């Protein structure tokens, strides 16, 4: 930190906020291949373990008077179940296990990324794009399997004036294929931005003049990031429910 302060006083930026997002091999070396175990691999694995610990081990000894772990698990279950039912309808409840798994993984990946010296896997587009594409292909396949060619009615706004329908159809098609892009960028972008700002304030905390201000700013940003971590998981999940509703009921 002293080096960072000296660099800042000399006019050069020594600390780099984006370094925290570099994917590195866990067992030495610099090359990252398809099967290389990296810091991203480790923290995704820990997120999966955390979900299993809460939803499987934490609720294995269910009781009428629930423990804290069981209460959290039941609250999460009820929260997502109600979301799926309210947004996508009762027809979508068969997809509840998938949506629940998606929500819990993103929540834990986001929260684990707030631990000092950890790695935020959901700040990487490689992770969020895969999650978004899985939702996109699932919704598209379900739409055609359930509705056949009627699924294309999603792109035809029958309530609009006839002259505008072709134009609106083009807009609907473009917006449909942009979904995985916006779905993934929203999650990764918000987490990356928040963590980068915290890192910037942490760098300035080494300078005695601005240290108290930086500490207050870090505390405020950290509290905000806790809220953002949950909200972004919620937004990703509720958009999944909205897209699933379109697949199950494509008519406008």
N, C-alpha and C positions, 0 to 999 in steps of 0.2 A: 504493500500500500504506500510505503514511503517513496518507492520508485515512481509510482503513479503520480504522487504529489509533485515530485521533482520534475517529472516530465510535463505536468500541467503548468508548473511555474515557468518552465523553459519555453512554453508555447506549443509543445507537441502533445498530442493525445496518445498516452501510453496504453491506457486501458481500452479494450475493444468490446463494446457491448454485444457484438454478434458472435464472439468466440464461444460463448456458452452453447451455441446451437451446432457446433462442429461435431460430426459423427466420427468417433475414434474407436479403433479396435481395442478390446479389453486386454488382450494378451500380447501387447507389443506390436511393433510394425506400424506402417503408415497406410498401407494399401487396404482398401475396403472392398472385398469381393461379395459375391452373391451369398456365400455361406459363412462370411466372417461374423463372429460374435462381437458386437459393438456395445457402446454405452446405450444406444437406442434399444438394442435387443434386450439388454438387462432390465431397463426400466419398463419396457412393455411387458416383460415376463413378471416383474414385480406387480404391475397393475393387474394382471390376470390373477396372480396369487392373492392379491388383496380382495378382489371380487369373490374368489372362491372362499377365502377366510370369512368374509361377511355373510354371503348368501348361502353357503353350504355348511361350513363348520359352525358359524355363529348361530344358525337356526336349527342345528341337528338335535339339540335338546330343547325342543319347544315346550313352553310351559304356559299355563293360564296367566300367570303373572310374569310377563316377559323380562328377560335381562336387557341390558342396554344394547347389546349387540343385536339381539332378536328384535328389539323395538326399531332400531335403525333399518334393519333388513325389511321389516314389515312396512315401515313408512315408505321406503324406496319402492317396494313392490306395489303398494297401493297407489303411490303417486304416478308411476308409469302406467299402471293398469287403467287408472282413471283418464289419463291423457290419451291413451290409445282409443278407449271407448268413446270419449267425448269428441275427439278430433276426427278419427277415421271411421267410427261406427262399430257396432258389435260384430260386423263381418270381419273386421280386421283383428279381432282378438286371437285368431289362430296364429298371427304373426307376433303376438306379445312376447314370447321367449326371445326372439331375435331382437326386437326393439329394446327389451329390458337389458339384454346383454350389451347392446350397443351403448345404451345410456350409462350403464355402470362402468364399462371400460373407459369411456371418455371422461367421466367424473373422476375416477381414480387416477387415470393418467395425468389429468390436469392438476389434481391436488398433490400427487407425488412430485410433480414438477416444481412445486413451491418449496420443497425441502432444500435447504442450502446445499450446494455442491451436487445436486441431482441433475437429471436431464429431462427436459419436457418433450416427450415424444410427439405430442399432439401439436407442437409448434412447427413440425416438419410437414411440408406438403406431400412428401412421399407416403406418410401415414394417413393424413386426412383425405388425400385423393383416393386412396384405396378404399377407405370407409365410404366415401361419397359414391364411388363407382359401384360398390357392392349394393348400395341402396338404389342407385339408378337402374342397374340391370335387373335387380329383384323386382322393382316396381314395373319396369317395362315388360318383363316376362309374365308377371302375374296379370298385368293388364290385357295382354294378348291371349293368354290361356283362359282367363275368365270371360272375356268379352269378345274375343275374336276380332274381326274387322271393325266392330263397333267401338273398339278402343280408340280408333282414329277420330271418333267424334269429339275427343278431347281437344282437338285442334280446330274444330269447326264450330264457330260461335253462332249457333242457330238463332239466337235472340237479336243479333245485330242486323242492320239493314243489309240486303242482299249484295249491294255493290261493295260493301266494306268487308264482307266475309272472306274473300280471297286474301286481302291484305292482312286481315287479322289472323288468318290461318298461317301465313308465313311468319308473323310475329310470334304466334303460339309455338310453332315448331322450333324457332330459334331459341325462345325462352326455355323450352323443354330440354334442349340439348346443352344449354348453358347451366342448367341446374347443378350438375356435379361440380362445375367450376366454382360457382358462388357458394355451394354447400361446403366445399373444402377450404376455400380461401377465407371464408368468414371465421371458421374455427382457428385455423393456423395463424392467420394474420393478427387476430386479437390477442392470442397468447404470446406470440412473438413480440408484438409491440409492447405489451405490459412488462414482460421480462427484460426487454432491452432498456426500458426506462428505469427499472429498478437497478439494473447494472450501472447505468450512467450515474444515478444518485449515489450508489455505493462507491464509485470511483471518486466522486467529489467529496465523499465523507472523510478522505484522508487529508484534505486541506483544512487546517485549523480554523480558518476564517469562516468557511461555509459548512463545517462539520455539523453543528447543531441543526441547521436548516435541512441538511441532507438526511440526517437521522429521522427527523419529523416527516420528511417527504417519503423516505423509504417505508416508514411505518404506515403512512396513509396509502401508499401505492400497494403495499403488501395486503392490506385489508381490502382494497379495491380488487386486487387480483384474485383473492379468495372468492369474492362475489362473482367476478367475471368467469372464473373456472366453472362454477355451477351453472351460471346463466348460459354459457356457450354450449355446455352439454345439453341443457334444456332446449336451446334453440335448434341444435342439430337434430335432436330427437323429435321435436314437435314438427319440424319441416319434413322429417321422414314420414311422420303420420299423415301430414297433408298430402305428400306425394302418393302415399299408399291409398289414401281416399280417392285421389284422381284415378288410380288404377282400378279400384273396385267399382267406382261410380263415375265413369268418364264423361257422361253427358253434362253439358253446362246447364 
